[in-house]
Amino acid sequence: MIDRPGALPASADDGKNTISSQILARLREAIVSSQMPAGSKINLDQVRTQLQVSLSPLREALARLTADGLVLFEDNRGYRVSPVSLTDFQEIARLRDQFETYALREAMIHGDLAWESDVIRALHVVNRTERDAARPETLEAWEAVHREFHLTLISGCGMPVLMRFCSMLLNLHDRYRRTFLRRTSGDRNVMLEHSEIAQAAVARDADFACEKLREHLSRTASNLQRYLAEHGID
């Protein structure tokens, strides 16, 4: 792990992934976790040196992050991390609510036994993974399994385009949550919320599962909007 400001997080190599995919994952984590601050310029030479990669796969990864809304490209100015604002977050929260609850409802219609097993497995992992704000080393591991839980819930929908939209919105949403609510995670029983959603999903109780997912997302959105407004981020 490189600790100096703006540095990228360390990541184990995965032979199944292309170089650009590995770069993409590391840059996304650095942006979503605010190690690369909102609005900051991305120095290609510095990033290339830190990752020990050539310019071509780096540009490919940045192009994908630009398409996902995490990076901006400006003529004659290059790349920078997308800024944050209350208006931007409100739009992201509304879209995530609509897309993810719709995907969950579809997953309960089309998901098979393997999907049910994956949901229960993902629930077990996220609820058993430690998250302690006083121990930052636990946060990244929890964030990875938390993301996996939410995507597994909707993976049975059978709609790849919808899944891509949900994944993109989850990244955008998590950047705000991880940046601004890092110290306030103890104000609710997130394990219980996850359990209610997952158990209702595999029981095919569509209305209850979607209601609980919407409440889960709404609580986080309300906390974030209040924090952003109180700190003059508009």
MDAnalysis code that builds the backbone (N, CA, C; Angstrom):
import MDAnalysis as mda
import numpy as np

u = mda.Universe.empty(702, n_residues=234, atom_resindex=np.repeat(np.arange(234), 3), trajectory=True)
u.add_TopologyAttr("name", ["N", "CA", "C"] * 234)
u.add_TopologyAttr("resid", np.arange(1, 235))
u.add_TopologyAttr("resname", ["MET", "ILE", "ASP", "ARG", "PRO", "GLY", "ALA", "LEU", "PRO", "ALA", "SER", "ALA", "ASP", "ASP", "GLY", "LYS", "ASN", "THR", "ILE", "SER", "SER", "GLN", "ILE", "LEU", "ALA", "ARG", "LEU", "ARG", "GLU", "ALA", "ILE", "VAL", "SER", "SER", "GLN", "MET", "PRO", "ALA", "GLY", "SER", "LYS", "ILE", "ASN", "LEU", "ASP", "GLN", "VAL", "ARG", "THR", "GLN", "LEU", "GLN", "VAL", "SER", "LEU", "SER", "PRO", "LEU", "ARG", "GLU", "ALA", "LEU", "ALA", "ARG", "LEU", "THR", "ALA", "ASP", "GLY", "LEU", "VAL", "LEU", "PHE", "GLU", "ASP", "ASN", "ARG", "GLY", "TYR", "ARG", "VAL", "SER", "PRO", "VAL", "SER", "LEU", "THR", "ASP", "PHE", "GLN", "GLU", "ILE", "ALA", "ARG", "LEU", "ARG", "ASP", "GLN", "PHE", "GLU", "THR", "TYR", "ALA", "LEU", "ARG", "GLU", "ALA", "MET", "ILE", "HIS", "GLY", "ASP", "LEU", "ALA", "TRP", "GLU", "SER", "ASP", "VAL", "ILE", "ARG", "ALA", "LEU", "HIS", "VAL", "VAL", "ASN", "ARG", "THR", "GLU", "ARG", "ASP", "ALA", "ALA", "ARG", "PRO", "GLU", "THR", "LEU", "GLU", "ALA", "TRP", "GLU", "ALA", "VAL", "HIS", "ARG", "GLU", "PHE", "HIS", "LEU", "THR", "LEU", "ILE", "SER", "GLY", "CYS", "GLY", "MET", "PRO", "VAL", "LEU", "MET", "ARG", "PHE", "CYS", "SER", "MET", "LEU", "LEU", "ASN", "LEU", "HIS", "ASP", "ARG", "TYR", "ARG", "ARG", "THR", "PHE", "LEU", "ARG", "ARG", "THR", "SER", "GLY", "ASP", "ARG", "ASN", "VAL", "MET", "LEU", "GLU", "HIS", "SER", "GLU", "ILE", "ALA", "GLN", "ALA", "ALA", "VAL", "ALA", "ARG", "ASP", "ALA", "ASP", "PHE", "ALA", "CYS", "GLU", "LYS", "LEU", "ARG", "GLU", "HIS", "LEU", "SER", "ARG", "THR", "ALA", "SER", "ASN", "LEU", "GLN", "ARG", "TYR", "LEU", "ALA", "GLU", "HIS", "GLY", "ILE", "ASP"])
u.atoms.positions = np.array([
    [0.853, -1.201, 0.000],
    [0.000, 0.000, 0.000],
    [0.882, 1.242, 0.000],
    [0.631, 2.180, -0.927],
    [1.362, 3.441, -0.985],
    [0.532, 4.472, -0.256],
    [1.062, 5.053, 0.806],
    [0.256, 5.889, 1.695],
    [0.275, 7.364, 1.358],
    [1.222, 7.809, 0.550],
    [1.288, 9.248, 0.314],
    [0.063, 9.697, -0.482],
    [-0.357, 10.981, -0.352],
    [-1.575, 11.472, -0.976],
    [-1.590, 11.223, -2.475],
    [-2.736, 10.766, -2.954],
    [-2.920, 10.548, -4.371],
    [-2.362, 9.232, -4.870],
    [-1.696, 8.467, -4.013],
    [-1.099, 7.221, -4.449],
    [-2.169, 6.153, -4.635],
    [-1.826, 5.129, -5.409],
    [-2.768, 4.067, -5.706],
    [-2.633, 2.928, -4.711],
    [-3.737, 2.234, -4.405],
    [-3.669, 1.111, -3.492],
    [-2.978, -0.072, -4.127],
    [-2.315, -0.882, -3.312],
    [-1.681, -2.080, -3.829],
    [-2.745, -3.104, -4.193],
    [-2.419, -3.987, -5.152],
    [-3.372, -4.987, -5.577],
    [-2.634, -6.222, -6.041],
    [-3.131, -7.384, -5.655],
    [-2.506, -8.617, -6.101],
    [-2.793, -8.854, -7.570],
    [-1.827, -9.393, -8.304],
    [-2.012, -9.692, -9.714],
    [-2.984, -10.852, -9.866],
    [-3.792, -10.806, -10.907],
    [-4.733, -11.866, -11.213],
    [-4.526, -12.238, -12.669],
    [-3.988, -13.428, -12.936],
    [-3.659, -13.820, -14.296],
    [-4.854, -13.896, -15.213],
    [-6.058, -13.986, -14.652],
    [-7.249, -14.077, -15.487],
    [-7.626, -12.723, -16.063],
    [-7.105, -11.664, -15.519],
    [-7.465, -10.328, -15.973],
    [-6.406, -9.772, -16.904],
    [-6.830, -8.912, -17.809],
    [-5.877, -8.212, -18.654],
    [-5.206, -7.121, -17.836],
    [-4.117, -6.605, -18.351],
    [-3.418, -5.527, -17.654],
    [-4.339, -4.330, -17.466],
    [-5.081, -3.972, -18.516],
    [-5.961, -2.805, -18.412],
    [-7.056, -3.021, -17.379],
    [-7.535, -4.263, -17.247],
    [-8.558, -4.546, -16.241],
    [-8.001, -4.407, -14.834],
    [-6.754, -4.828, -14.646],
    [-6.118, -4.666, -13.341],
    [-5.918, -3.189, -13.019],
    [-5.475, -2.422, -14.030],
    [-5.307, -0.981, -13.835],
    [-6.654, -0.341, -13.519],
    [-7.678, -0.752, -14.268],
    [-9.028, -0.224, -14.041],
    [-9.473, -0.461, -12.606],
    [-9.286, -1.680, -12.111],
    [-9.722, -2.013, -10.752],
    [-8.971, -1.187, -9.714],
    [-7.685, -0.992, -9.917],
    [-6.885, -0.246, -8.942],
    [-7.225, 1.243, -8.961],
    [-7.422, 1.789, -10.150],
    [-7.801, 3.204, -10.238],
    [-9.194, 3.440, -9.676],
    [-10.113, 2.520, -9.985],
    [-11.473, 2.669, -9.464],
    [-11.465, 2.663, -7.940],
    [-10.723, 1.741, -7.349],
    [-10.645, 1.673, -5.892],
    [-10.034, 2.949, -5.325],
    [-8.998, 3.473, -5.982],
    [-8.351, 4.693, -5.498],
    [-9.306, 5.882, -5.547],
    [-10.153, 5.943, -6.581],
    [-11.107, 7.045, -6.717],
    [-12.270, 6.878, -5.742],
    [-12.861, 5.685, -5.717],
    [-14.032, 5.451, -4.870],
    [-13.680, 5.599, -3.391],
    [-12.456, 5.213, -3.017],
    [-12.032, 5.324, -1.622],
    [-11.478, 6.703, -1.289],
    [-11.462, 7.609, -2.283],
    [-10.994, 8.986, -2.118],
    [-9.493, 9.095, -1.907],
    [-8.743, 8.060, -2.236],
    [-7.297, 8.190, -2.228],
    [-6.847, 9.129, -3.352],
    [-7.621, 9.154, -4.433],
    [-7.460, 10.170, -5.477],
    [-8.634, 11.129, -5.297],
    [-8.410, 12.302, -4.710],
    [-9.514, 13.181, -4.301],
    [-10.352, 13.692, -5.471],
    [-11.615, 13.952, -5.182],
    [-12.525, 14.507, -6.172],
    [-11.965, 15.802, -6.747],
    [-12.019, 15.920, -8.061],
    [-11.560, 17.133, -8.738],
    [-10.077, 17.193, -9.002],
    [-9.303, 16.232, -8.474],
    [-7.844, 16.300, -8.633],
    [-7.420, 15.895, -10.046],
    [-6.349, 16.508, -10.513],
    [-5.799, 16.185, -11.824],
    [-5.086, 14.848, -11.759],
    [-5.215, 14.058, -12.823],
    [-4.559, 12.756, -12.894],
    [-3.304, 12.897, -13.745],
    [-2.174, 12.792, -13.110],
    [-0.888, 12.903, -13.790],
    [-0.537, 11.538, -14.385],
    [-0.607, 11.425, -15.711],
    [-0.407, 10.133, -16.353],
    [0.979, 9.560, -16.092],
    [1.989, 10.401, -16.134],
    [3.349, 9.914, -15.912],
    [3.508, 9.379, -14.495],
    [2.918, 10.093, -13.522],
    [3.025, 9.649, -12.129],
    [2.309, 8.325, -11.930],
    [1.081, 8.218, -12.462],
    [0.319, 6.979, -12.309],
    [1.016, 5.827, -13.030],
    [1.520, 6.089, -14.228],
    [2.205, 5.045, -14.998],
    [3.425, 4.530, -14.240],
    [4.148, 5.428, -13.604],
    [5.323, 5.033, -12.827],
    [4.924, 4.221, -11.604],
    [3.883, 4.665, -10.912],
    [3.435, 3.955, -9.712],
    [2.968, 2.542, -10.036],
    [2.271, 2.391, -11.170],
    [1.730, 1.082, -11.532],
    [2.697, 0.256, -12.368],
    [3.754, 0.906, -12.855],
    [4.752, 0.233, -13.686],
    [4.105, -0.391, -14.924],
    [3.356, 0.450, -15.648],
    [2.673, 0.008, -16.861],
    [2.947, 1.005, -17.976],
    [2.631, 0.592, -19.186],
    [2.794, 1.490, -20.331],
    [1.590, 2.409, -20.449],
    [1.693, 3.404, -21.299],
    [0.648, 4.422, -21.428],
    [-0.626, 3.870, -22.063],
    [-0.494, 2.923, -22.998],
    [-1.663, 2.432, -23.733],
    [-2.719, 1.786, -22.840],
    [-2.394, 0.800, -22.001],
    [-3.432, 0.224, -21.128],
    [-3.937, 1.213, -20.074],
    [-3.090, 2.168, -19.683],
    [-3.530, 3.190, -18.735],
    [-4.607, 4.058, -19.363],
    [-4.380, 4.470, -20.608],
    [-5.393, 5.287, -21.305],
    [-6.686, 4.501, -21.510],
    [-6.549, 3.215, -21.783],
    [-7.743, 2.381, -21.957],
    [-8.553, 2.328, -20.664],
    [-7.869, 2.146, -19.539],
    [-8.564, 2.114, -18.253],
    [-9.226, 3.452, -17.950],
    [-8.545, 4.553, -18.239],
    [-9.103, 5.878, -17.989],
    [-10.319, 6.143, -18.878],
    [-10.286, 5.631, -20.098],
    [-11.442, 5.791, -20.991],
    [-12.665, 5.077, -20.410],
    [-12.455, 3.909, -19.835],
    [-13.564, 3.168, -19.224],
    [-14.078, 3.880, -17.975],
    [-13.183, 4.464, -17.204],
    [-13.604, 5.216, -16.019],
    [-14.331, 6.499, -16.410],
    [-13.943, 7.077, -17.533],
    [-14.650, 8.253, -18.048],
    [-16.076, 7.875, -18.436],
    [-16.231, 6.736, -19.101],
    [-17.561, 6.269, -19.486],
    [-18.422, 5.974, -18.263],
    [-17.780, 5.568, -17.159],
    [-18.509, 5.257, -15.926],
    [-18.785, 6.481, -15.066],
    [-18.269, 7.648, -15.460],
    [-18.556, 8.875, -14.731],
    [-17.627, 9.172, -13.567],
    [-16.584, 8.364, -13.382],
    [-15.659, 8.604, -12.278],
    [-14.510, 9.525, -12.663],
    [-14.273, 9.676, -13.958],
    [-13.174, 10.503, -14.469],
    [-13.718, 11.421, -15.564],
    [-13.181, 12.629, -15.630],
    [-13.513, 13.570, -16.697],
    [-12.299, 13.766, -17.592],
    [-12.550, 13.910, -18.899],
    [-11.480, 14.260, -19.827],
    [-11.816, 15.607, -20.449],
    [-10.873, 16.553, -20.383],
    [-11.078, 17.891, -20.922],
    [-9.989, 18.185, -21.944],
    [-10.387, 18.654, -23.119],
    [-9.422, 19.001, -24.158],
    [-8.397, 19.990, -23.619],
    [-7.159, 19.713, -23.937],
    [-6.025, 20.567, -23.551],
    [-5.733, 20.584, -22.047],
    [-6.531, 19.848, -21.271],
    [-6.296, 19.819, -19.821],
    [-6.091, 18.408, -19.293],
    [-6.487, 17.405, -20.069],
    [-6.269, 16.020, -19.674],
    [-7.339, 15.465, -18.758],
    [-6.944, 14.479, -17.966],
    [-7.881, 13.754, -17.108],
    [-7.884, 14.314, -15.682],
    [-9.050, 14.271, -15.067],
    [-9.145, 14.576, -13.646],
    [-10.278, 13.764, -13.035],
    [-10.203, 13.560, -11.737],
    [-11.249, 12.837, -11.030],
    [-12.521, 13.686, -11.021],
    [-13.655, 13.073, -11.284],
    [-14.915, 13.820, -11.330],
    [-15.183, 14.497, -9.981],
    [-15.686, 15.728, -10.019],
    [-15.997, 16.434, -8.764],
    [-17.231, 15.849, -8.096],
    [-17.486, 16.255, -6.864],
    [-18.680, 15.815, -6.139],
    [-19.573, 17.024, -5.878],
    [-20.872, 16.768, -5.778],
    [-21.822, 17.832, -5.450],
    [-23.093, 17.201, -4.911],
    [-23.864, 17.977, -4.176],
    [-25.132, 17.495, -3.633],
    [-26.090, 17.139, -4.764],
    [-26.155, 17.976, -5.793],
    [-27.050, 17.725, -6.926],
    [-26.693, 16.426, -7.632],
    [-25.397, 16.210, -7.833],
    [-24.931, 14.984, -8.477],
    [-25.335, 13.766, -7.652],
    [-25.108, 13.837, -6.344],
    [-25.445, 12.685, -5.499],
    [-26.942, 12.412, -5.498],
    [-27.760, 13.462, -5.448],
    [-29.208, 13.259, -5.436],
    [-29.680, 12.521, -6.686],
    [-29.100, 12.852, -7.834],
    [-29.458, 12.157, -9.073],
    [-29.012, 10.693, -9.016],
    [-27.787, 10.465, -8.551],
    [-27.269, 9.096, -8.436],
    [-28.155, 8.266, -7.518],
    [-28.538, 8.837, -6.373],
    [-29.362, 8.110, -5.400],
    [-30.727, 7.756, -5.989],
    [-31.350, 8.691, -6.701],
    [-32.659, 8.414, -7.309],
    [-32.554, 7.309, -8.350],
    [-31.525, 7.384, -9.180],
    [-31.361, 6.382, -10.230],
    [-31.049, 5.013, -9.644],
    [-30.191, 4.983, -8.619],
    [-29.867, 3.690, -8.022],
    [-31.104, 3.051, -7.419],
    [-31.915, 3.844, -6.740],
    [-33.156, 3.334, -6.162],
    [-34.022, 2.678, -7.239],
    [-34.205, 3.366, -8.355],
    [-35.082, 2.863, -9.415],
    [-34.506, 1.631, -10.106],
    [-33.241, 1.706, -10.496],
    [-32.632, 0.617, -11.256],
    [-32.430, -0.635, -10.396],
    [-31.939, -0.447, -9.170],
    [-31.583, -1.615, -8.364],
    [-32.809, -2.345, -7.838],
    [-33.844, -1.616, -7.470],
    [-35.054, -2.304, -7.013],
    [-35.741, -3.017, -8.177],
    [-35.699, -2.414, -9.365],
    [-36.259, -3.092, -10.536],
    [-35.468, -4.365, -10.845],
    [-34.141, -4.281, -10.786],
    [-33.295, -5.446, -11.050],
    [-33.550, -6.548, -10.022],
    [-33.738, -6.170, -8.751],
    [-34.014, -7.164, -7.722],
    [-35.343, -7.868, -7.991],
    [-36.346, -7.113, -8.376],
    [-37.653, -7.718, -8.671],
    [-37.531, -8.711, -9.827],
    [-36.782, -8.331, -10.867],
    [-36.565, -9.234, -11.998],
    [-35.770, -10.466, -11.585],
    [-34.802, -10.283, -10.682],
    [-34.001, -11.418, -10.218],
    [-34.872, -12.430, -9.482],
    [-35.848, -11.943, -8.742],
    [-36.727, -12.853, -8.017],
    [-37.661, -13.610, -8.951],
    [-37.885, -13.066, -10.124],
    [-38.706, -13.748, -11.131],
    [-37.884, -14.796, -11.879],
    [-36.657, -14.428, -12.240],
    [-35.864, -15.266, -13.144],
    [-34.728, -16.030, -12.462],
    [-34.361, -15.655, -11.243],
    [-33.235, -16.307, -10.581],
    [-33.516, -17.774, -10.282],
    [-32.478, -18.609, -10.423],
    [-32.628, -20.043, -10.183],
    [-32.050, -20.432, -8.818],
    [-31.926, -21.727, -8.576],
    [-31.404, -22.202, -7.302],
    [-29.968, -21.747, -7.084],
    [-29.182, -21.708, -8.155],
    [-27.792, -21.251, -8.035],
    [-27.754, -19.793, -7.581],
    [-28.672, -18.986, -8.101],
    [-28.745, -17.571, -7.677],
    [-29.092, -17.486, -6.196],
    [-30.063, -18.274, -5.747],
    [-30.423, -18.264, -4.334],
    [-29.217, -18.617, -3.468],
    [-28.472, -19.643, -3.874],
    [-27.301, -20.066, -3.114],
    [-26.243, -18.967, -3.083],
    [-26.055, -18.298, -4.219],
    [-25.070, -17.209, -4.291],
    [-25.454, -16.062, -3.363],
    [-26.753, -15.745, -3.304],
    [-27.221, -14.657, -2.435],
    [-26.951, -14.982, -0.971],
    [-27.296, -16.195, -0.551],
    [-27.081, -16.575, 0.847],
    [-25.588, -16.622, 1.169],
    [-24.793, -17.080, 0.226],
    [-23.336, -17.108, 0.440],
    [-22.789, -15.691, 0.571],
    [-23.225, -14.791, -0.305],
    [-22.750, -13.400, -0.257],
    [-23.183, -12.720, 1.031],
    [-24.399, -13.033, 1.492],
    [-24.883, -12.480, 2.762],
    [-23.998, -12.947, 3.916],
    [-23.691, -14.222, 3.938],
    [-22.863, -14.777, 5.010],
    [-21.491, -14.106, 5.030],
    [-20.910, -13.921, 3.858],
    [-19.573, -13.331, 3.779],
    [-19.586, -11.882, 4.254],
    [-20.542, -11.076, 3.770],
    [-20.551, -9.659, 4.146],
    [-20.860, -9.485, 5.628],
    [-21.722, -10.329, 6.168],
    [-22.068, -10.200, 7.583],
    [-20.985, -10.740, 8.515],
    [-20.098, -11.581, 7.996],
    [-19.019, -12.124, 8.816],
    [-17.695, -11.393, 8.613],
    [-17.655, -10.446, 7.680],
    [-16.426, -9.699, 7.419],
    [-16.369, -8.478, 8.335],
    [-15.273, -8.335, 9.034],
    [-15.126, -7.253, 10.011],
    [-15.028, -5.898, 9.317],
    [-15.685, -4.917, 9.914],
    [-15.544, -3.518, 9.482],
    [-15.425, -2.656, 10.718],
    [-14.264, -2.063, 10.891],
    [-13.982, -1.262, 12.078],
    [-13.346, 0.045, 11.627],
    [-14.075, 1.168, 11.810],
    [-13.562, 2.465, 11.369],
    [-12.245, 2.827, 12.038],
    [-12.006, 2.249, 13.213],
    [-10.750, 2.516, 13.926],
    [-9.587, 1.704, 13.352],
    [-9.909, 0.752, 12.491],
    [-8.879, -0.080, 11.848],
    [-9.077, -0.015, 10.346],
    [-8.485, 0.984, 9.698],
    [-8.708, 1.202, 8.259],
    [-8.410, 0.000, 7.387],
    [-7.522, -0.886, 7.849],
    [-7.174, -2.041, 7.028],
    [-8.358, -2.989, 6.842],
    [-9.363, -2.895, 7.712],
    [-10.542, -3.762, 7.565],
    [-11.553, -3.202, 6.571],
    [-11.463, -1.924, 6.274],
    [-12.509, -1.275, 5.492],
    [-12.522, -1.709, 4.036],
    [-11.333, -1.808, 3.413],
    [-11.294, -2.160, 1.997],
    [-11.835, -3.562, 1.752],
    [-11.488, -4.506, 2.648],
    [-11.990, -5.875, 2.499],
    [-13.511, -5.905, 2.631],
    [-14.047, -5.138, 3.609],
    [-15.501, -5.108, 3.782],
    [-16.177, -4.471, 2.573],
    [-15.599, -3.410, 2.056],
    [-16.192, -2.743, 0.902],
    [-16.286, -3.683, -0.293],
    [-15.279, -4.518, -0.495],
    [-15.283, -5.444, -1.626],
    [-16.425, -6.458, -1.502],
    [-16.614, -7.024, -0.307],
    [-17.672, -8.022, -0.150],
    [-19.047, -7.354, -0.079],
    [-19.102, -6.123, 0.387],
    [-20.369, -5.377, 0.386],
    [-20.833, -5.110, -1.035],
    [-19.905, -4.691, -1.884],
    [-20.223, -4.485, -3.303],
    [-20.692, -5.797, -3.928],
    [-19.987, -6.886, -3.625],
    [-20.341, -8.186, -4.181],
    [-21.731, -8.619, -3.729],
    [-22.088, -8.320, -2.480],
    [-23.415, -8.668, -1.983],
    [-24.504, -7.979, -2.794],
    [-24.361, -6.676, -2.976],
    [-25.404, -5.937, -3.700],
    [-25.518, -6.382, -5.155],
    [-24.400, -6.671, -5.805],
    [-24.457, -7.117, -7.193],
    [-24.976, -8.544, -7.304],
    [-24.666, -9.383, -6.323],
    [-25.177, -10.757, -6.338],
    [-26.690, -10.773, -6.177],
    [-27.222, -9.889, -5.337],
    [-28.672, -9.806, -5.147],
    [-29.418, -9.658, -6.461],
    [-28.872, -8.880, -7.364],
    [-29.581, -8.578, -8.617],
    [-29.055, -9.386, -9.797],
    [-28.071, -10.258, -9.555],
    [-27.430, -10.973, -10.661],
    [-28.355, -11.950, -11.369],
    [-29.442, -12.341, -10.705],
    [-30.377, -13.267, -11.332],
    [-31.340, -12.619, -12.303],
    [-31.223, -11.326, -12.507],
    [-32.199, -10.628, -13.361],
    [-32.088, -11.026, -14.825],
    [-30.927, -11.528, -15.248],
    [-30.767, -11.953, -16.637],
    [-30.724, -10.825, -17.634],
    [-30.320, -9.626, -17.185],
    [-30.303, -8.440, -18.054],
    [-28.922, -7.777, -17.950],
    [-27.994, -8.140, -18.831],
    [-26.611, -7.637, -18.732],
    [-26.492, -6.119, -18.803],
    [-27.295, -5.474, -19.628],
    [-27.221, -4.015, -19.732],
    [-27.659, -3.373, -18.423],
    [-28.721, -3.886, -17.838],
    [-29.190, -3.382, -16.547],
    [-28.131, -3.596, -15.476],
    [-27.476, -4.742, -15.495],
    [-26.413, -5.010, -14.532],
    [-25.278, -4.004, -14.670],
    [-24.921, -3.636, -15.889],
    [-23.850, -2.655, -16.091],
    [-24.252, -1.301, -15.535],
    [-25.491, -0.901, -15.756],
    [-25.959, 0.370, -15.206],
    [-25.923, 0.343, -13.675],
    [-26.387, -0.767, -13.095],
    [-26.404, -0.875, -11.632],
    [-24.998, -0.859, -11.060],
    [-24.071, -1.521, -11.728],
    [-22.686, -1.535, -11.268],
    [-22.083, -0.136, -11.320],
    [-22.365, 0.587, -12.392],
    [-21.854, 1.950, -12.525],
    [-22.426, 2.849, -11.431],
    [-23.729, 2.758, -11.184],
    [-24.366, 3.581, -10.154],
    [-23.861, 3.218, -8.762],
    [-23.574, 1.942, -8.540],
    [-23.027, 1.517, -7.254],
    [-21.660, 2.143, -7.020],
    [-20.821, 2.172, -8.055],
    [-19.508, 2.817, -7.939],
    [-19.649, 4.297, -7.605],
    [-20.533, 4.980, -8.333],
    [-20.718, 6.417, -8.120],
    [-21.269, 6.702, -6.724],
    [-22.228, 5.886, -6.293],
    [-22.836, 6.037, -4.979],
    [-21.823, 5.755, -3.875],
    [-21.042, 4.672, -4.057],
    [-20.082, 4.290, -3.019],
    [-18.993, 5.338, -2.831],
    [-18.667, 6.074, -3.889],
    [-17.643, 7.112, -3.727],
    [-18.091, 8.145, -2.694],
    [-19.351, 8.536, -2.732],
    [-19.867, 9.479, -1.744],
    [-19.922, 8.834, -0.363],
    [-20.450, 7.618, -0.294],
    [-20.600, 6.970, 1.014],
    [-19.250, 6.745, 1.675],
    [-18.286, 6.276, 0.917],
    [-16.989, 5.967, 1.505],
    [-16.190, 7.221, 1.839],
    [-16.434, 8.300, 1.115],
    [-15.728, 9.550, 1.382],
    [-16.310, 10.273, 2.588],
    [-17.645, 10.336, 2.676],
    [-18.275, 11.215, 3.647],
    [-18.909, 10.509, 4.843],
    [-19.142, 9.194, 4.758],
    [-19.782, 8.508, 5.877],
    [-18.870, 7.471, 6.524],
    [-17.590, 7.585, 6.294],
    [-16.640, 6.605, 6.826],
    [-16.728, 6.499, 8.352],
    [-17.004, 7.616, 9.028],
    [-17.000, 7.616, 10.493],
    [-18.383, 7.462, 11.105],
    [-19.414, 7.240, 10.276],
    [-20.772, 7.197, 10.831],
    [-21.467, 5.874, 10.549],
    [-20.718, 4.818, 10.343],
    [-21.312, 3.537, 9.969],
    [-22.031, 2.851, 11.120],
    [-21.850, 3.332, 12.362],
    [-22.414, 2.635, 13.504],
    [-23.802, 3.098, 13.907],
    [-24.465, 3.924, 13.074],
    [-25.749, 4.480, 13.473],
    [-26.922, 3.584, 13.099],
    [-26.670, 2.376, 12.607],
    [-27.749, 1.499, 12.187],
    [-27.233, 0.061, 12.119],
    [-28.180, -0.863, 12.093],
    [-27.830, -2.283, 12.045],
    [-27.815, -2.741, 10.587],
    [-26.693, -2.522, 9.919],
    [-26.590, -2.844, 8.499],
    [-26.673, -4.351, 8.281],
    [-26.137, -5.141, 9.204],
    [-26.218, -6.594, 9.068],
    [-27.670, -7.054, 9.016],
    [-28.504, -6.492, 9.878],
    [-29.922, -6.857, 9.884],
    [-30.586, -6.426, 8.579],
    [-30.264, -5.234, 8.101],
    [-30.840, -4.754, 6.849],
    [-30.485, -5.687, 5.697],
    [-29.215, -6.076, 5.603],
    [-28.791, -6.997, 4.550],
    [-29.526, -8.337, 4.667],
    [-29.655, -8.817, 5.883],
    [-30.302, -10.117, 6.097],
    [-31.770, -10.076, 5.671],
    [-32.469, -9.015, 6.039],
    [-33.881, -8.902, 5.662],
    [-34.057, -8.896, 4.150],
    [-33.200, -8.163, 3.460],
    [-33.298, -8.096, 2.000],
    [-33.023, -9.461, 1.373],
    [-31.918, -10.088, 1.766],
    [-31.515, -11.354, 1.157],
    [-32.523, -12.461, 1.425],
    [-32.979, -12.568, 2.664],
    [-33.909, -13.642, 3.003],
    [-35.245, -13.465, 2.291],
    [-35.708, -12.231, 2.166],
    [-36.948, -11.989, 1.434],
    [-36.765, -12.280, -0.055],
    [-35.574, -11.980, -0.574],
    [-35.305, -12.216, -1.998],
    [-35.369, -13.703, -2.333],
    [-34.686, -14.535, -1.545],
    [-34.688, -15.971, -1.859],
    [-36.039, -16.609, -1.555],
    [-36.841, -15.955, -0.688],
    [-38.201, -16.429, -0.428],
    [-39.176, -15.945, -1.499],
    [-38.668, -15.147, -2.448],
    [-39.473, -14.589, -3.559],
    [-40.600, -13.692, -3.050],
    [-40.357, -13.039, -1.922],
    [-41.318, -12.066, -1.394],
    [-40.938, -10.707, -1.993],
    [-41.392, -10.487, -3.219],
    [-40.894, -9.366, -4.014],
    [-41.187, -8.017, -3.388],
    [-42.406, -7.807, -2.937],
    [-42.765, -6.496, -2.391],
    [-41.964, -6.180, -1.135],
    [-41.831, -7.173, -0.240],
    [-41.095, -6.940, 1.006],
    [-39.608, -6.728, 0.725],
    [-39.035, -7.552, -0.146],
    [-37.611, -7.432, -0.462],
    [-37.294, -6.075, -1.073],
    [-38.126, -5.633, -2.022],
    [-37.881, -4.339, -2.666],
    [-38.100, -3.186, -1.700],
    [-39.085, -3.333, -0.808],
    [-39.314, -2.306, 0.204],
    [-38.108, -2.183, 1.127],
    [-37.560, -3.324, 1.554],
    [-36.411, -3.297, 2.453],
    [-35.155, -2.784, 1.748],
    [-34.983, -3.126, 0.479],
    [-33.848, -2.587, -0.268],
    [-33.981, -1.078, -0.407],
    [-35.186, -0.625, -0.722],
    [-35.404, 0.823, -0.878],
    [-35.157, 1.545, 0.442],
    [-35.599, 0.980, 1.556],
    [-35.341, 1.595, 2.864],
    [-33.838, 1.631, 3.151],
    [-33.151, 0.557, 2.826],
    [-31.704, 0.451, 3.046],
    [-30.970, 1.543, 2.272],
    [-31.327, 1.710, 0.997],
    [-30.683, 2.736, 0.182],
    [-31.073, 4.132, 0.639],
    [-32.330, 4.298, 1.049],
    [-32.819, 5.608, 1.457],
    [-32.145, 6.105, 2.729],
    [-31.879, 5.206, 3.677],
    [-31.218, 5.623, 4.915],
    [-29.826, 6.171, 4.623],
    [-29.086, 5.464, 3.767],
    [-27.754, 5.938, 3.408],
    [-27.839, 7.260, 2.667],
    [-28.763, 7.370, 1.725],
    [-28.903, 8.595, 0.942],
    [-29.258, 9.780, 1.832],
    [-30.151, 9.570, 2.790],
    [-30.548, 10.655, 3.692],
    [-29.373, 11.122, 4.539],
    [-28.605, 10.166, 5.072],
    [-27.423, 10.529, 5.864],
    [-26.423, 11.319, 5.035],
    [-26.227, 10.882, 3.799],
    [-25.265, 11.558, 2.931],
    [-25.727, 12.949, 2.540],
    [-26.988, 13.091, 2.179],
    [-27.496, 14.404, 1.787],
    [-27.404, 15.386, 2.949],
    [-27.694, 14.918, 4.143],
    [-27.584, 15.782, 5.320],
    [-26.129, 16.194, 5.543],
    [-25.214, 15.251, 5.415],
    [-23.790, 15.552, 5.614],
    [-23.315, 16.551, 4.571],
    [-23.660, 16.337, 3.315],
    [-23.214, 17.230, 2.237],
    [-23.762, 18.638, 2.462],
    [-25.043, 18.734, 2.820],
    [-25.654, 20.041, 3.035],
    [-25.021, 20.756, 4.222],
    [-24.781, 20.033, 5.314],
    [-24.186, 20.632, 6.512],
    [-22.768, 21.138, 6.269],
    [-22.060, 20.517, 5.316],
    [-20.686, 20.903, 5.044],
    [-20.575, 21.794, 3.803],
    [-21.696, 22.334, 3.384],
    [-21.672, 23.318, 2.301],
    [-21.291, 22.782, 0.942],
    [-21.512, 21.477, 0.719],
    [-21.203, 20.874, -0.584],
    [-22.486, 20.851, -1.388],
    [-22.571, 21.753, -2.365],
    [-23.791, 21.837, -3.169],
    [-23.491, 21.754, -4.641],
])
